[in-house]
Amino acid sequence: MDEPLIVTLNEEPIEDGEFRIRNEKDQKFRPNLVDRGNSLSTKVDIVGITHGEFSKIADFGTLLVFELRFIATGGRRFKQATVTFRFEDAGGLTTRDPVVHAIAPRGRWALNKTEKVQNIKWGVNSGVNVGAGVAGGEAGILWEIEETKNRTYYTAVSGEKRVMRQGWTGEDNTAIWTLEENEDKSDGIPTFLRAAVLLRRRENVPFSFAVKVKTDVDFVGKVKTLFGFERKDPIDPVEIDPANFPEAGRPTIRSLDPELNNLDKMDKLNLKKVASVMVVTVLDGDGLTTVEDSE
């Protein structure tokens, strides 16, 4: 693939922007999704597609690897970003929707931790009531009690699986990653995330996924949204046919080496390892700490 799958986000409000990312005529898997990009740019690349099978059940598996980039220049910054991938059967049959079996990273992770100490004073009046009526009042001593509280701040990365379809029924069909800045330092979100999704498919038929990107940036009230499955400002879904993809001549989309990985046991793969899952910030490219891991 000569160019990656890209979503580019401009810093203008969505009402003023043209965030329409469309397929060309008869195109199902397009090499890139591009819009405008100035001082705030978001890119979503699909860099890995591997098909195989599950070990103990007669289901098929597909491993997808995505790279998310958030580039801020000119003194600007992203405060938060959420990227959502929703998977469904290409023919529209919900019974054939791919199931999001596993994702990485999953749970809540933290990096670049900082702590802030706050001293809080409470006033307590130890006096007794004297007199009555207008002349009445309280006389006594005001005691001050000082309480020390520690609060930890960190840059957060979280991943979760969800059910997002009409009726909210069935198994998980959506993967969501959210990146949040350290509120104490206000130094922006990570600039790069490589993430993985392992799909379980009951039938070896084409499936599609839609993308939604939402960011909160460094000025109030300017929340940007790229919709992959809403009527307003749509991003056309991308379709993958396991029988025909990956295609030859797309060098930027990689597949796992079957000599090194057992593709008949996709459910046994260590996603973090085989997909080289990582998070990078400008200041610190490694050293993730688990905050709350659901696995």
C-alpha positions in Angstrom: 0.0 0.0 0.0 1.6 3.2 -1.2 -0.1 5.4 1.4 -1.6 4.6 4.8 -5.2 5.0 5.8 -5.3 8.6 7.2 -7.8 10.7 9.0 -6.7 14.4 9.1 -8.5 16.8 11.4 -8.4 20.6 11.1 -8.5 22.9 14.2 -11.6 24.7 12.9 -15.0 23.9 14.5 -16.9 21.1 12.9 -19.6 23.5 11.8 -17.1 25.4 9.7 -15.1 22.5 8.4 -15.6 19.9 5.6 -14.7 16.7 7.4 -16.2 14.5 4.6 -13.9 11.5 4.0 -15.5 9.6 1.1 -14.7 6.6 -1.0 -14.1 7.0 -4.7 -16.6 5.3 -7.1 -16.6 1.5 -6.6 -13.8 1.8 -3.9 -14.2 -0.3 -0.8 -10.8 -0.2 0.8 -9.2 3.2 0.1 -5.5 3.8 0.7 -6.0 7.0 2.6 -8.5 9.2 4.3 -7.4 12.8 4.1 -8.9 16.2 5.1 -7.3 19.5 6.1 -4.5 19.6 8.6 -2.9 22.7 10.1 -1.7 23.3 13.6 -3.7 20.4 15.0 -3.5 17.2 12.9 -4.9 13.7 13.6 -3.9 10.7 11.5 -5.2 7.1 11.8 -3.3 4.5 9.8 -4.1 0.8 9.3 -0.7 -0.9 9.2 -1.4 -4.5 9.9 -4.0 -7.1 8.7 -3.6 -10.8 9.4 -6.2 -13.5 8.9 -6.3 -16.9 10.6 -8.5 -19.2 12.7 -9.4 -19.7 16.4 -8.1 -22.8 18.2 -11.0 -24.4 20.0 -14.0 -23.2 18.0 -14.7 -23.2 14.2 -14.4 -19.4 13.9 -12.1 -17.2 11.8 -9.8 -14.5 13.2 -8.5 -11.3 12.0 -5.8 -9.1 13.6 -5.9 -5.4 12.8 -3.1 -3.0 13.8 -3.7 0.7 13.9 -1.4 3.7 14.4 -2.9 6.9 15.9 -1.0 10.2 15.6 -1.8 13.5 17.2 0.5 16.3 16.0 0.1 19.8 17.5 2.3 22.7 16.3 2.5 26.4 16.9 2.1 26.2 20.6 -1.2 24.3 20.3 -2.1 21.1 22.1 -4.7 18.3 22.3 -6.3 17.9 25.7 -8.2 14.7 24.9 -8.8 12.4 22.0 -11.2 9.5 21.5 -11.0 7.2 18.5 -13.8 4.6 17.9 -13.7 1.7 15.5 -17.1 -0.1 14.9 -17.1 -3.4 13.0 -20.0 -4.9 11.1 -20.8 -7.4 8.4 -20.4 -5.9 4.9 -23.7 -7.3 3.9 -25.6 -5.7 6.8 -26.4 -9.0 8.6 -25.9 -8.4 12.3 -25.7 -12.1 13.0 -22.5 -12.1 11.0 -21.0 -9.0 12.6 -17.3 -9.5 13.7 -16.9 -9.8 17.4 -14.2 -7.7 19.1 -12.5 -10.6 20.9 -9.6 -8.7 22.3 -7.8 -5.3 22.1 -4.5 -3.9 23.2 -4.0 -1.7 25.1 -7.0 -2.5 27.2 -7.9 -1.0 30.6 -6.6 2.3 31.9 -2.9 3.1 31.8 -0.9 6.1 33.1 2.5 7.7 32.3 4.3 10.9 33.4 2.7 10.9 36.8 2.9 14.0 39.0 1.6 14.7 42.6 0.2 17.8 44.1 -0.2 18.5 47.8 -3.1 20.6 48.9 -3.6 22.1 52.4 -7.2 22.6 53.3 -8.2 24.6 56.5 -11.5 24.0 58.3 -12.9 26.5 60.8 -14.6 25.1 64.0 -16.3 27.4 66.5 -16.1 26.1 70.1 -18.2 28.8 71.6 -21.6 28.6 73.4 -24.7 30.6 72.8 -25.2 33.6 75.1 -28.2 35.8 75.5 -31.3 35.7 73.4 -33.1 37.7 70.7 -31.2 40.4 69.0 -28.6 40.7 71.6 -27.9 37.0 71.6 -24.9 35.5 69.8 -22.0 33.1 70.1 -18.8 33.7 71.9 -15.9 31.4 71.8 -12.7 30.5 70.0 -12.4 29.7 66.3 -10.2 26.6 66.0 -8.5 25.9 62.6 -8.0 22.3 61.5 -5.6 21.8 58.6 -5.9 18.7 56.4 -3.3 17.7 53.8 -4.5 15.9 50.6 -2.3 14.4 47.9 -3.7 14.2 44.4 -2.0 12.3 41.6 -2.2 13.5 38.0 -1.1 11.6 34.9 -1.4 11.3 31.2 -3.9 8.5 30.6 -4.5 6.0 27.9 -7.5 3.8 28.1 -9.0 1.1 25.8 -12.3 -0.7 26.0 -14.6 -3.0 24.1 -18.3 -2.0 23.7 -21.6 -3.1 22.1 -22.7 -0.3 19.8 -25.4 -1.4 17.4 -29.2 -0.9 17.2 -30.9 -2.4 20.2 -27.5 -2.7 22.1 -27.7 -6.4 21.7 -25.2 -9.1 20.9 -21.4 -9.3 21.6 -18.8 -6.5 21.5 -18.5 -5.0 18.1 -16.6 -1.7 18.9 -13.1 -0.8 20.1 -12.5 2.6 21.7 -9.3 4.3 22.8 -9.1 7.5 24.7 -6.0 9.6 25.4 -6.1 12.4 28.1 -3.5 14.9 29.1 -2.0 15.4 32.6 -4.2 18.2 34.0 -1.5 19.4 36.3 1.1 19.8 33.6 -1.2 20.7 30.7 1.3 19.4 28.2 -1.0 17.6 25.8 -1.8 13.9 25.1 0.6 11.3 23.7 1.6 11.9 20.1 1.5 8.3 19.0 -0.4 5.1 19.9 -0.1 1.7 18.2 -3.1 -0.4 19.0 -4.4 -3.8 18.0 -7.9 -5.4 17.6 -8.4 -9.2 17.3 -11.7 -10.0 15.6 -13.6 -13.3 15.8 -15.7 -14.0 12.7 -18.3 -16.8 12.4 -18.1 -16.8 8.6 -15.3 -16.0 6.3 -17.1 -13.2 4.5 -16.2 -9.5 3.9 -16.6 -7.1 6.9 -16.3 -3.4 7.3 -15.4 -0.9 10.0 -16.3 2.7 10.5 -14.1 5.3 12.3 -15.1 8.2 14.6 -12.5 10.6 15.9 -13.3 13.2 18.6 -10.8 15.6 20.1 -10.9 18.4 22.8 -8.2 21.0 22.2 -6.7 24.0 24.1 -9.4 26.5 23.7 -12.9 26.4 25.3 -15.9 25.1 23.3 -14.0 23.9 20.2 -14.7 20.2 20.2 -14.0 18.5 16.8 -15.6 15.3 15.7 -15.0 13.1 12.6 -17.9 10.7 12.1 -17.5 7.4 10.5 -21.1 6.3 11.1 -23.2 9.4 11.4 -25.0 11.2 8.6 -23.3 14.5 9.4 -19.7 14.8 8.0 -19.3 11.1 7.3 -16.2 9.0 6.9 -17.1 6.2 4.5 -16.6 2.7 6.1 -13.6 0.6 5.0 -14.3 -2.9 3.8 -12.0 -5.9 4.1 -12.5 -9.1 2.2 -10.5 -11.9 3.9 -10.4 -13.9 0.7 -8.7 -11.1 -1.2 -6.8 -8.9 1.3 -4.0 -8.1 2.0 -3.3 -7.5 -1.7 0.1 -7.5 -3.3 1.7 -4.2 -3.8 0.6 -2.7 -0.4 4.0 -2.7 1.4 2.9 -0.5 4.4 0.2 -3.1 5.5 2.0 -5.9 7.1 0.9 -9.4 8.1 2.3 -11.7 10.8 4.8 -14.3 9.6 3.1 -17.7 9.7 6.5 -19.2 10.3 6.8 -17.3 13.6 3.2 -17.2 14.6 0.6 -19.9 14.8 -2.3 -18.4 12.7 -4.5 -21.4 13.5 -4.6 -20.3 17.1 -5.2 -16.5 16.8 -6.9 -16.5 20.2 -3.6 -17.5 21.8 -1.6 -14.5 20.4 -0.1 -12.0 22.7 -1.5 -8.9 21.1 0.9 -6.5 22.9 3.9 -8.4 21.6 2.9 -9.4 18.1 1.5 -5.9 17.3 4.3 -4.0 19.1 1.7 -2.0 21.0 3.3 1.2 22.3 2.5 4.8 23.4 4.8 7.7 22.8 4.9 11.2 24.2 7.3 14.1 23.4 8.9 13.8 26.8 8.7 10.0 27.5 8.4 7.2 25.0 8.0 4.3 27.4 7.3 3.4 31.0 3.6 2.8 31.1 2.1 2.2 34.5 -1.1 0.2 35.0 -3.9 2.2 36.6 -6.8 -0.2 36.0 -6.3 -3.1 33.7 -9.5 -5.1 33.1 -7.6 -8.1 31.7 
